[in-house]
Amino acid sequence: MAFAVLIFTPRNLLVILHLYLNLSYLSRDLMTVTTPEACNYESLYVSQLLSTPNMTEYSHLHNPRRSHATSTCLSLVSPSKKLMRGLHVAMNFSISMILISLSNDIATNPGPTCNFSISPPNVRGLKISHLNTRSILPKIRLEMKDKPFDIFSASETWLKPDISDSEVALPGYSIIRMDCQNKIGGGTAIYVRDGIPFKNHSDLMNNDLENCMIEVLRVKSKKLFICCIYRAPNNPLENYLSMLSNIILKLPNNSELILL
């Protein structure tokens, strides 16, 4: 192990890479030298696998003056191929050893680090959010932590009339709620941030719909109504839609409605 550390120092790695490049150029030069055209003789046709063709079929091989040149060209082919194979083995071995030596310097990629907290986008207008809480207290406080929503609505609050507003209040918000009267579960609520003028429309709230309705008071703008509504599984859909339509028909003309 100590021997490997001494060999694969940064300086030695550069030397190995330098040798690798030199061997690559040398092998390429050998490829060009050992071609039949480089022998300056007539082309000598042999099979790719150096099989033994019938050389007597080539009349120019019977010329005794060319026999020495031909044997010289043939002798260059086989050793050069052996040399190139050795060079390729050496180069592959060098690359493998370089990768092995560098493997301890490569760590798993954990991804980019985040040194800042991500906050909601800074956009104009009201920031409204809705959540099906199924028990209001723990989830509302978790959802509103560090998230400056202007209006937050919740369905399935599971609140009862004997629970006061102070028990489910959030600092800096007013609450409007519609509790389920006759069964466990259900109920809706709307939290409005202090400083946003609004009106609680109890005249547009229905116990069977379990809905809350507020109007956001805006200057020189259309009337904006926000309704948080919940349909219990045992409430028939046709009856539910009929009651909802009756409430919508009571809204002023040219008003805007957000259903949550």
C-alpha positions as CSV (number, residue, x, y, z in Angstrom):
1,M,0.0,0.0,0.0
2,A,2.9,2.3,0.8
3,F,4.5,1.4,-2.5
4,A,1.3,2.4,-4.3
5,V,1.2,5.8,-2.5
6,L,4.8,6.5,-3.5
7,I,4.2,5.6,-7.1
8,F,0.9,7.4,-7.6
9,T,1.9,10.9,-6.5
10,P,0.7,13.8,-8.6
11,R,4.1,14.1,-10.3
12,N,4.3,10.5,-11.1
13,L,0.7,10.6,-12.5
14,L,1.8,13.3,-14.9
15,V,4.7,11.2,-16.0
16,I,2.4,8.2,-16.7
17,L,0.0,10.4,-18.7
18,H,3.0,11.8,-20.6
19,L,4.2,8.3,-21.4
20,Y,0.7,7.3,-22.4
21,L,0.5,10.1,-25.0
22,N,4.0,9.2,-26.4
23,L,3.0,5.6,-26.7
24,S,-0.2,6.6,-28.5
25,Y,1.8,8.6,-31.1
26,L,4.3,5.8,-31.4
27,S,1.7,3.2,-32.0
28,R,0.1,5.4,-34.6
29,D,3.4,5.8,-36.4
30,L,4.0,2.1,-36.4
31,M,0.6,1.6,-38.0
32,T,1.7,3.8,-40.9
33,V,5.1,2.3,-41.3
34,T,4.0,-1.3,-41.5
35,T,1.5,-0.8,-44.3
36,P,2.5,-2.4,-47.6
37,E,2.6,1.0,-49.3
38,A,5.4,2.1,-47.0
39,C,7.7,-0.7,-48.2
40,N,8.1,1.0,-51.6
41,Y,7.4,-2.3,-53.3
42,E,4.5,-3.6,-55.2
43,S,1.5,-4.4,-53.1
44,L,1.7,-7.7,-51.3
45,Y,-1.7,-9.3,-50.8
46,V,-2.0,-11.5,-47.8
47,S,-5.0,-12.5,-45.8
48,Q,-6.0,-10.6,-42.6
49,L,-5.3,-13.5,-40.3
50,L,-1.9,-14.2,-41.9
51,S,-3.2,-17.4,-43.4
52,T,-0.9,-19.2,-45.8
53,P,-2.0,-18.3,-49.3
54,N,-0.6,-20.0,-52.4
55,M,2.2,-17.5,-52.9
56,T,3.3,-19.3,-56.1
57,E,0.3,-17.7,-57.8
58,Y,2.0,-14.3,-57.7
59,S,4.5,-14.2,-60.5
60,H,6.4,-11.3,-59.0
61,L,7.4,-13.4,-55.9
62,H,9.5,-15.7,-58.1
63,N,11.9,-12.8,-58.9
64,P,15.0,-13.6,-56.8
65,R,15.9,-10.0,-56.6
66,R,12.7,-9.1,-54.8
67,S,12.7,-12.1,-52.5
68,H,14.9,-10.3,-49.9
69,A,12.8,-7.2,-50.0
70,T,9.6,-9.2,-49.7
71,S,10.9,-11.2,-46.7
72,T,12.0,-7.9,-45.1
73,C,8.5,-6.4,-45.5
74,L,6.9,-9.5,-44.1
75,S,9.3,-9.5,-41.2
76,L,8.2,-6.0,-40.3
77,V,4.6,-6.9,-40.0
78,S,4.5,-9.5,-37.3
79,P,6.9,-7.8,-34.8
80,S,5.1,-4.5,-35.2
81,K,1.8,-6.1,-34.4
82,K,3.2,-7.7,-31.4
83,L,4.7,-4.3,-30.3
84,M,1.4,-2.5,-30.8
85,R,-0.4,-5.1,-28.8
86,G,2.1,-4.7,-26.0
87,L,1.7,-0.9,-26.2
88,H,-2.1,-1.2,-26.0
89,V,-1.8,-3.5,-23.0
90,A,0.6,-1.0,-21.3
91,M,-1.6,1.9,-22.0
92,N,-4.7,0.2,-20.7
93,F,-2.8,-0.9,-17.6
94,S,-1.6,2.7,-17.0
95,I,-5.1,4.1,-17.3
96,S,-6.5,1.4,-14.9
97,M,-3.8,2.2,-12.3
98,I,-4.5,5.9,-12.7
99,L,-8.2,5.4,-12.1
100,I,-7.5,3.2,-9.1
101,S,-5.1,5.7,-7.6
102,L,-7.7,8.5,-8.0
103,S,-10.6,6.5,-6.7
104,N,-9.9,7.4,-3.1
105,D,-10.0,11.1,-4.1
106,I,-13.5,10.9,-5.5
107,A,-16.4,11.3,-3.0
108,T,-20.0,10.7,-3.6
109,N,-21.9,13.7,-4.8
110,P,-24.3,14.9,-2.1
111,G,-25.7,17.6,-4.4
112,P,-25.6,21.3,-3.9
113,T,-25.8,22.7,-0.4
114,C,-28.4,25.2,0.6
115,N,-27.3,27.8,3.1
116,F,-30.5,29.9,3.0
117,S,-34.1,29.3,3.8
118,I,-36.7,29.3,1.0
119,S,-39.5,31.7,1.5
120,P,-42.7,32.2,-0.4
121,P,-42.3,34.2,-3.6
122,N,-42.6,38.0,-3.2
123,V,-45.7,38.7,-5.4
124,R,-48.3,41.4,-5.3
125,G,-51.9,40.7,-4.3
126,L,-53.4,38.5,-1.6
127,K,-51.6,35.3,-0.6
128,I,-54.3,32.7,0.0
129,S,-53.9,29.1,1.2
130,H,-56.2,26.2,2.0
131,L,-55.7,23.0,3.9
132,N,-57.8,20.0,4.8
133,T,-56.6,19.8,8.4
134,R,-58.7,17.0,10.0
135,S,-58.2,18.6,13.5
136,I,-57.2,22.2,13.3
137,L,-54.8,23.0,16.0
138,P,-51.5,21.2,15.2
139,K,-51.7,21.4,11.4
140,I,-52.8,25.1,11.3
141,R,-49.8,26.2,13.4
142,L,-47.4,24.1,11.4
143,E,-48.7,25.4,8.1
144,M,-48.6,29.0,9.2
145,K,-45.1,28.9,10.6
146,D,-42.9,31.3,8.7
147,K,-45.4,31.6,5.9
148,P,-47.0,35.0,5.8
149,F,-50.3,34.1,4.2
150,D,-52.9,36.9,4.1
151,I,-55.9,34.5,4.2
152,F,-55.8,30.9,5.3
153,S,-58.8,28.6,5.2
154,A,-59.2,25.1,6.7
155,S,-61.8,22.4,6.2
156,E,-62.6,19.5,8.5
157,T,-61.6,21.6,11.5
158,W,-63.4,19.2,13.9
159,L,-64.3,22.1,16.1
160,K,-67.4,22.2,18.4
161,P,-69.3,25.2,19.7
162,D,-67.9,24.7,23.2
163,I,-64.4,25.4,21.9
164,S,-63.7,29.2,22.1
165,D,-62.0,31.2,19.4
166,S,-59.1,31.9,21.8
167,E,-58.2,28.2,21.9
168,V,-57.7,28.1,18.1
169,A,-56.5,31.6,17.5
170,L,-53.3,32.5,15.7
171,P,-51.3,35.6,16.6
172,G,-52.0,38.4,14.1
173,Y,-55.1,36.8,12.6
174,S,-58.9,37.0,13.0
175,I,-60.9,33.8,12.7
176,I,-64.3,33.1,11.2
177,R,-65.6,29.6,11.7
178,M,-68.5,27.3,11.0
179,D,-68.6,24.3,13.2
180,C,-70.4,21.0,12.5
181,Q,-73.5,20.8,14.7
182,N,-74.8,17.3,14.5
183,K,-71.9,14.9,14.0
184,I,-68.2,14.4,14.7
185,G,-65.8,15.9,12.2
186,G,-66.5,18.5,9.5
187,G,-66.4,22.2,10.0
188,T,-64.6,25.1,8.2
189,A,-62.7,28.2,9.3
190,I,-61.0,31.2,7.7
191,Y,-58.1,33.1,9.2
192,V,-57.6,36.7,8.0
193,R,-54.4,38.6,8.7
194,D,-54.7,41.8,10.7
195,G,-54.7,44.9,8.6
196,I,-56.8,43.4,5.8
197,P,-60.3,44.9,5.9
198,F,-63.1,42.3,5.5
199,K,-66.7,41.6,6.3
200,N,-68.1,38.4,7.8
201,H,-71.2,37.4,5.7
202,S,-73.1,35.2,8.1
203,D,-76.1,35.7,5.9
204,L,-74.4,33.6,3.2
205,M,-73.4,30.8,5.6
206,N,-75.4,27.5,5.8
207,N,-75.0,24.8,8.5
208,D,-75.8,22.1,6.0
209,L,-73.1,23.4,3.6
210,E,-70.6,23.9,6.5
211,N,-69.3,27.0,4.7
212,C,-67.6,30.3,5.8
213,M,-68.1,33.4,3.7
214,I,-66.2,36.7,3.9
215,E,-65.9,39.7,1.7
216,V,-62.5,41.4,1.3
217,L,-63.1,45.1,1.2
218,R,-61.1,46.6,-1.6
219,V,-61.0,50.2,-2.8
220,K,-62.0,50.9,-6.4
221,S,-62.1,47.1,-7.2
222,K,-64.8,44.5,-7.7
223,K,-66.3,42.9,-4.6
224,L,-64.2,39.9,-3.7
225,F,-65.9,37.0,-1.8
226,I,-64.0,34.1,-0.3
227,C,-65.9,31.0,0.6
228,C,-64.5,27.9,2.4
229,I,-66.8,25.0,2.0
230,Y,-66.9,21.3,2.9
231,R,-69.1,18.5,1.7
232,A,-69.5,15.6,4.0
233,P,-69.5,12.1,2.4
234,N,-73.1,11.5,3.5
235,N,-74.4,14.7,1.9
236,P,-76.0,14.0,-1.5
237,L,-74.2,15.8,-4.3
238,E,-77.4,17.1,-6.0
239,N,-78.7,18.6,-2.8
240,Y,-75.3,20.1,-2.0
241,L,-75.0,21.8,-5.4
242,S,-78.5,23.2,-5.2
243,M,-77.7,24.9,-1.9
244,L,-74.4,26.2,-3.2
245,S,-76.1,27.6,-6.2
246,N,-78.7,29.4,-4.1
247,I,-75.8,31.1,-2.1
248,I,-74.0,32.1,-5.3
249,L,-77.1,33.7,-6.7
250,K,-77.3,36.0,-3.7
251,L,-73.9,37.6,-4.5
252,P,-73.9,41.0,-6.2
253,N,-73.5,41.3,-9.9
254,N,-69.9,41.7,-11.2
255,S,-68.4,40.4,-8.0
256,E,-65.6,37.8,-7.8
257,L,-65.9,34.6,-5.8
258,I,-63.1,32.2,-4.6
259,L,-64.2,28.8,-3.5
260,L,-61.9,26.9,-1.3
